[in-house]
Amino acid sequence: MANKDALRELQTRLASRLQAAKTQPRARGWLAVECAGVGLLLPLAQAGEIFPLRALLKLPHAKPWMTGVAQLRGDLYTVIDLAAFLGLRAPKANDPAALDGQLVMLAPSLQVNAALRVDRLAGLRGEEQLTREAEPAESVGARPAFAAGRWKDALGASWQEIDLGALAVDGAFLDVMS
């Protein structure tokens, strides 16, 4: 029970910091998440609310990385297993034992009712906390349009920025039927 209370407190704190960060002018800010052990940065302006993972309604004939549909704030959202979509691991099963993780809604301004299933929230990051990594010229054309820059934090950990606006219009992301 203490873990649930601590998780709820973390979510509340992150949600209030996320709201405060959206209203404060700053150069750039991200919601840092982890998927299959990989650090990802989701732009604050493109990320919506955060919810604990819950039981999802499975959809027949959907791609394996589309884990189902969830009702969030009275609306239906497709739930995408971000790690599976990015090819970082196989999709997690949709059973009660596999309900670890969080849901990060895409911002309403993106006009896509989708939520991303992530393994762990890692807090907020500002541009002042990160250093942009140099990219080899050959890797720029090889990565998808939604894979923005790579960053390093003070501890040397690498973070891949994901442009949620570009993800929301990506053909592979929108092609959910198998």
Backbone as numpy.savetxt, mean C-alpha at the origin, in Angstrom:
# Nx Ny Nz CAx CAy CAz Cx Cy Cz
-5.07 -9.81 23.90 -5.89 -8.62 23.90 -5.03 -7.37 23.90
-3.89 -7.43 24.59 -3.00 -6.27 24.64 -2.46 -5.94 23.25
-2.18 -7.00 22.46 -1.69 -6.76 21.10 -2.73 -6.06 20.26
-4.00 -6.44 20.41 -5.07 -5.79 19.64 -5.19 -4.33 20.05
-5.09 -4.06 21.34 -5.17 -2.67 21.82 -3.99 -1.86 21.30
-2.81 -2.45 21.32 -1.62 -1.75 20.83 -1.73 -1.49 19.34
-2.25 -2.47 18.60 -2.43 -2.30 17.16 -3.45 -1.21 16.87
-4.55 -1.21 17.62 -5.58 -0.19 17.45 -5.02 1.19 17.76
-4.20 1.28 18.81 -3.58 2.55 19.18 -2.61 3.02 18.08
-1.82 2.09 17.52 -0.91 2.43 16.43 -1.69 2.93 15.22
-2.78 2.25 14.88 -3.60 2.67 13.74 -4.19 4.05 13.97
-4.67 4.31 15.18 -5.24 5.62 15.50 -4.18 6.70 15.40
-2.98 6.41 15.96 -1.89 7.38 15.89 -1.46 7.65 14.45
-1.32 6.57 13.66 -0.94 6.74 12.26 -2.00 7.50 11.48
-3.27 7.20 11.74 -4.35 7.90 11.03 -4.34 9.39 11.35
-4.13 9.74 12.63 -4.10 11.16 12.99 -2.85 11.84 12.43
-1.70 11.14 12.43 -0.49 11.71 11.84 -0.64 11.85 10.32
-1.33 10.88 9.71 -1.58 10.93 8.28 -2.45 12.13 7.94
-3.51 12.38 8.73 -4.36 13.55 8.51 -3.59 14.83 8.72
-2.79 14.89 9.78 -2.01 16.10 10.06 -0.99 16.34 8.96
-0.37 15.26 8.48 0.64 15.41 7.43 0.03 15.89 6.13
-1.23 15.51 5.88 -1.90 15.95 4.64 -2.22 17.44 4.69
-2.45 17.99 5.88 -2.80 19.41 5.99 -1.58 20.32 6.13
-0.45 19.75 6.54 0.76 20.55 6.70 1.51 20.61 5.37
1.96 21.80 5.00 2.75 21.86 3.76 4.14 21.26 4.00
4.51 20.34 3.17 5.85 19.77 3.21 6.22 19.33 1.82
7.49 19.16 1.60 7.97 18.83 0.25 7.30 17.55 -0.25
7.52 16.45 0.40 6.93 15.17 0.02 6.82 14.31 1.26
5.82 13.48 1.27 5.66 12.57 2.39 5.03 11.27 1.92
5.37 10.20 2.63 4.89 8.87 2.25 4.41 8.11 3.47
3.51 7.18 3.21 3.16 6.14 4.16 4.08 4.98 3.83
4.89 4.58 4.78 5.84 3.48 4.56 5.15 2.18 4.98
5.19 1.19 4.08 4.61 -0.12 4.35 5.61 -1.18 3.95
5.38 -2.39 4.42 6.20 -3.52 4.02 5.32 -4.60 3.42
5.78 -5.18 2.33 5.11 -6.28 1.66 6.16 -7.34 1.36
5.99 -8.52 1.93 6.93 -9.62 1.73 8.36 -9.19 2.05
8.53 -8.37 3.07 9.84 -7.92 3.50 10.43 -6.79 2.69
9.70 -6.27 1.71 10.18 -5.18 0.87 9.53 -3.88 1.33
10.33 -2.84 1.50 9.83 -1.53 1.92 9.26 -0.77 0.74
8.03 -0.29 0.90 7.36 0.48 -0.14 6.90 1.81 0.43
6.96 2.85 -0.39 6.51 4.19 0.01 5.28 4.55 -0.82
4.17 4.84 -0.14 2.93 5.24 -0.80 2.73 6.73 -0.55
2.65 7.56 -1.60 2.51 9.01 -1.40 1.28 9.34 -0.54
1.47 10.20 0.44 0.38 10.56 1.35 -0.82 11.15 0.61
-0.57 11.93 -0.42 -1.66 12.55 -1.16 -2.49 11.53 -1.93
-1.95 10.33 -2.14 -2.65 9.31 -2.91 -3.16 8.16 -2.05
-2.76 8.12 -0.79 -3.20 7.06 0.12 -4.40 7.54 0.91
-5.34 6.63 1.13 -6.53 6.96 1.90 -6.43 6.40 3.31
-7.58 6.00 3.82 -7.64 5.48 5.19 -6.99 4.11 5.30
-6.65 3.76 6.54 -6.03 2.47 6.85 -7.02 1.68 7.69
-7.20 0.40 7.35 -8.11 -0.47 8.08 -7.40 -1.77 8.42
-7.81 -2.40 9.52 -7.28 -3.75 9.78 -7.85 -4.70 8.73
-7.10 -5.71 8.38 -7.58 -6.69 7.42 -8.73 -7.46 8.05
-9.75 -7.70 7.26 -10.93 -8.42 7.73 -11.29 -9.48 6.72
-12.27 -10.28 7.06 -12.74 -11.31 6.13 -13.22 -10.64 4.85
-12.85 -11.22 3.73 -13.17 -10.64 2.44 -14.11 -11.58 1.68
-14.93 -10.99 0.84 -15.80 -11.77 -0.03 -14.98 -12.14 -1.26
-14.75 -13.42 -1.47 -13.94 -13.91 -2.59 -14.74 -13.75 -3.88
-14.07 -13.40 -4.95 -14.70 -13.27 -6.25 -14.24 -14.40 -7.17
-15.18 -15.09 -7.80 -14.76 -16.14 -8.73 -14.15 -15.53 -9.99
-13.24 -16.24 -10.58 -12.60 -15.87 -11.84 -11.74 -14.61 -11.76
-11.38 -14.21 -10.56 -10.50 -13.04 -10.41 -9.05 -13.51 -10.41
-8.15 -12.61 -10.76 -6.72 -12.92 -10.71 -6.36 -13.28 -9.27
-5.35 -14.12 -9.07 -5.00 -14.56 -7.71 -4.63 -13.43 -6.76
-4.07 -12.34 -7.28 -3.67 -11.23 -6.42 -4.84 -10.35 -6.01
-6.00 -10.53 -6.63 -7.20 -9.81 -6.19 -7.87 -10.68 -5.15
-7.65 -10.36 -3.89 -8.06 -11.26 -2.82 -9.53 -11.18 -2.47
-10.25 -10.22 -2.99 -11.68 -10.16 -2.73 -12.22 -8.76 -2.67
-13.37 -8.65 -2.01 -14.07 -7.38 -1.87 -14.33 -7.15 -0.39
-14.16 -5.91 0.05 -14.43 -5.55 1.44 -15.35 -4.35 1.48
-16.18 -4.31 2.51 -17.02 -3.14 2.72 -16.28 -2.21 3.69
-15.92 -1.04 3.21 -15.20 -0.05 4.01 -15.98 1.26 3.98
-16.36 1.72 5.14 -17.11 2.97 5.25 -18.38 2.96 4.39
-19.01 1.79 4.29 -20.28 1.68 3.58 -20.17 1.48 2.08
-18.98 1.48 1.52 -18.78 1.26 0.09 -17.99 -0.02 -0.12
-18.14 -0.62 -1.31 -17.39 -1.82 -1.64 -16.07 -1.45 -2.31
-15.01 -2.13 -1.89 -13.67 -1.90 -2.42 -13.06 -3.24 -2.83
-12.45 -3.27 -4.01 -11.69 -4.45 -4.37 -10.40 -4.42 -3.55
-9.97 -5.58 -3.12 -8.77 -5.67 -2.29 -7.69 -6.39 -3.10
-6.58 -5.71 -3.28 -5.44 -6.22 -4.04 -4.32 -6.56 -3.07
-3.84 -7.79 -3.14 -2.67 -8.20 -2.36 -1.46 -7.59 -3.06
-0.96 -6.48 -2.54 0.09 -5.72 -3.21 1.35 -6.55 -3.44
1.74 -7.34 -2.45 2.94 -8.17 -2.60 2.77 -9.17 -3.74
1.60 -9.78 -3.84 1.35 -10.76 -4.91 1.27 -10.05 -6.25
0.63 -8.88 -6.32 0.55 -8.14 -7.57 1.93 -7.76 -8.08
2.82 -7.37 -7.17 4.18 -6.97 -7.55 5.08 -8.17 -7.79
4.59 -9.39 -7.55 5.39 -10.59 -7.77 6.39 -10.86 -6.66
6.16 -10.30 -5.48 7.09 -10.50 -4.37 6.86 -11.82 -3.65
5.65 -12.36 -3.75 5.32 -13.67 -3.16 4.01 -14.15 -3.77
3.68 -15.41 -3.48 2.41 -15.97 -3.93 1.28 -15.32 -3.12
0.07 -15.23 -3.69 -1.05 -14.63 -2.95 -1.33 -15.39 -1.66
-1.69 -14.65 -0.63 -2.07 -15.28 0.64 -3.49 -15.81 0.53
-3.75 -16.89 1.21 -5.10 -17.47 1.21 -6.07 -16.54 1.92
-7.31 -16.63 1.53 -8.35 -15.80 2.15 -9.08 -16.64 3.20
-8.37 -16.98 4.27 -8.99 -17.72 5.36 -8.69 -16.99 6.66
-9.44 -17.30 7.72 -9.25 -16.57 8.98 -7.82 -16.59 9.50
-7.07 -17.66 9.22 -5.69 -17.73 9.71 -4.78 -16.77 8.95
-5.20 -16.32 7.78 -4.36 -15.45 6.95 -4.81 -13.99 7.01
-5.49 -13.62 8.06 -6.00 -12.25 8.17 -5.01 -11.33 8.87
-3.74 -11.51 8.59 -2.75 -10.58 9.11 -2.49 -9.52 8.06
-2.18 -8.35 8.50 -1.92 -7.26 7.57 -2.91 -6.13 7.72
-2.80 -5.18 6.82 -3.63 -3.97 6.85 -4.16 -3.70 5.45
-5.22 -2.91 5.39 -5.75 -2.43 4.13 -5.50 -0.94 4.04
-4.93 -0.50 2.93 -4.71 0.92 2.68 -5.57 1.29 1.46
-6.57 2.11 1.71 -7.44 2.54 0.61 -6.67 3.50 -0.30
-7.01 3.47 -1.58 -6.51 4.50 -2.48 -7.33 5.75 -2.20
-6.73 6.91 -2.32 -7.41 8.17 -2.04 -8.63 8.32 -2.96
-9.71 8.89 -2.44 -10.91 9.11 -3.26 -10.62 9.92 -4.53
-9.63 10.79 -4.49 -9.30 11.60 -5.67 -8.85 10.75 -6.86
-8.39 9.51 -6.61 -7.96 8.63 -7.70 -9.14 7.95 -8.39
-10.32 8.05 -7.79 -11.57 7.54 -8.34 -11.53 6.05 -8.68
-10.88 5.28 -7.82 -10.84 3.83 -7.95 -11.15 3.26 -6.57
-12.22 2.50 -6.47 -12.56 1.88 -5.18 -11.71 0.64 -4.99
-10.49 0.86 -4.55 -9.55 -0.24 -4.33 -8.81 0.00 -3.03
-8.46 -1.10 -2.38 -7.64 -1.07 -1.18 -6.50 -2.05 -1.38
-5.34 -1.69 -0.89 -4.14 -2.52 -1.02 -3.90 -3.27 0.28
-3.73 -4.57 0.16 -3.39 -5.38 1.32 -1.88 -5.33 1.49
-1.43 -4.84 2.64 0.00 -4.76 2.94 0.26 -5.58 4.19
1.48 -6.06 4.34 1.81 -6.91 5.48 1.98 -6.11 6.78
2.60 -4.92 6.66 2.91 -4.17 7.88 3.01 -2.70 7.57
2.51 -1.89 8.50 2.69 -0.44 8.42 4.03 -0.11 9.07
4.79 0.77 8.44 6.11 1.12 8.98 6.21 2.60 9.32
5.08 3.29 9.34 5.07 4.70 9.75 5.07 5.66 8.58
5.34 6.91 8.90 5.39 7.97 7.89 6.83 8.35 7.63
7.11 8.73 6.39 8.44 9.18 6.02 8.33 10.50 5.28
9.25 11.38 5.55 9.35 12.65 4.84 10.59 12.66 3.98
10.59 13.54 3.01 11.73 13.62 2.09 13.03 13.93 2.85
12.91 14.66 3.96 14.10 15.01 4.75 14.71 13.79 5.44
13.97 12.68 5.53 14.46 11.47 6.19 15.10 10.49 5.21
14.98 10.76 3.92 15.41 9.80 2.90 16.39 10.43 1.92
17.17 9.57 1.29 18.09 9.99 0.24 17.73 9.23 -1.02
17.57 9.95 -2.10 17.21 9.31 -3.37 18.38 8.47 -3.87
18.09 7.23 -4.28 19.12 6.34 -4.82 19.28 6.61 -6.30
20.50 6.55 -6.77 20.75 6.68 -8.21 20.31 5.39 -8.89
19.67 5.56 -10.05 19.19 4.39 -10.79 20.00 4.22 -12.07
20.39 2.99 -12.36 21.05 2.76 -13.65 20.06 3.07 -14.78
20.54 3.66 -15.84 19.69 4.07 -16.96 18.90 2.91 -17.53
19.48 1.71 -17.56 18.78 0.56 -18.15 17.60 0.09 -17.31
17.60 0.37 -16.01 16.50 -0.09 -15.16 15.27 0.81 -15.27
15.43 2.05 -15.69 14.30 2.99 -15.77 13.25 2.49 -16.76
13.63 2.05 -17.94 12.68 1.56 -18.92 12.14 0.19 -18.59
12.84 -0.56 -17.74 12.44 -1.93 -17.41 11.38 -1.99 -16.31
11.23 -0.94 -15.58 10.27 -0.97 -14.47 8.92 -0.41 -14.93
7.83 -0.83 -14.26 6.51 -0.31 -14.63 6.40 1.17 -14.31
5.46 1.85 -14.95 5.30 3.30 -14.77 4.98 3.68 -13.33
4.32 2.81 -12.59 3.95 3.14 -11.20 5.12 2.98 -10.24
6.21 2.35 -10.65 7.39 2.20 -9.79 8.23 3.46 -9.93
8.03 4.37 -9.01 8.75 5.65 -9.04 10.15 5.43 -8.49
10.74 6.44 -7.90 12.13 6.36 -7.45 12.37 5.43 -6.29
13.64 5.13 -6.08 14.08 4.33 -4.94 14.77 5.27 -3.95
14.57 4.98 -2.67 15.10 5.83 -1.61 15.80 4.96 -0.57
16.71 5.59 0.17 17.39 4.94 1.30 17.14 5.78 2.54
16.93 5.10 3.67 16.77 5.83 4.92 18.10 5.89 5.67
18.09 6.50 6.83 19.32 6.70 7.60 19.96 5.39 8.04
19.16 4.32 8.14 19.68 3.02 8.54 20.19 2.20 7.36
20.07 2.76 6.14 20.54 2.07 4.95 19.50 1.18 4.29
18.27 1.16 4.81 17.21 0.34 4.21 16.72 1.00 2.92
16.45 0.19 1.92 15.94 0.68 0.63 14.42 0.69 0.64
13.85 1.69 -0.01 12.40 1.84 -0.13 12.06 2.15 -1.57
11.08 1.44 -2.09 10.60 1.66 -3.45 9.33 2.51 -3.38
9.35 3.65 -4.05 8.16 4.49 -4.10 7.18 3.93 -5.13
5.91 3.86 -4.76 4.86 3.39 -5.66 3.92 4.57 -5.91
3.83 5.00 -7.16 2.93 6.08 -7.55 1.53 5.48 -7.67
0.69 5.71 -6.68 -0.64 5.11 -6.66 -1.53 5.63 -7.79
-1.31 6.87 -8.22 -2.07 7.41 -9.35 -1.77 6.64 -10.62
-0.49 6.35 -10.86 -0.10 5.57 -12.03 -0.55 4.11 -11.88
-0.51 3.59 -10.66 -0.97 2.23 -10.42 -2.46 2.10 -10.73
-3.24 3.10 -10.33 -4.69 3.06 -10.51 -5.12 3.04 -11.97
-4.26 3.47 -12.88 -4.60 3.45 -14.31 -3.78 2.43 -15.09
-2.96 1.64 -14.38 -2.13 0.63 -15.02 -3.02 -0.50 -15.56
-2.78 -0.91 -16.79 -3.59 -1.95 -17.42 -3.59 -3.26 -16.66
-2.45 -3.70 -16.16 -2.37 -4.94 -15.41 -3.15 -4.85 -14.10
-3.11 -3.70 -13.45 -3.83 -3.49 -12.20 -5.33 -3.53 -12.44
-5.77 -2.98 -13.53 -7.20 -2.92 -13.85 -7.73 -4.23 -14.42
-6.85 -5.09 -14.91 -7.27 -6.36 -15.49 -7.36 -7.42 -14.38
-8.50 -7.50 -13.72 -8.64 -8.35 -12.55 -9.25 -9.72 -12.84
-9.76 -9.94 -14.03 -10.39 -11.22 -14.36 -9.38 -12.16 -14.98
-9.41 -13.44 -14.55 -8.47 -14.42 -15.13 -9.09 -15.15 -16.29
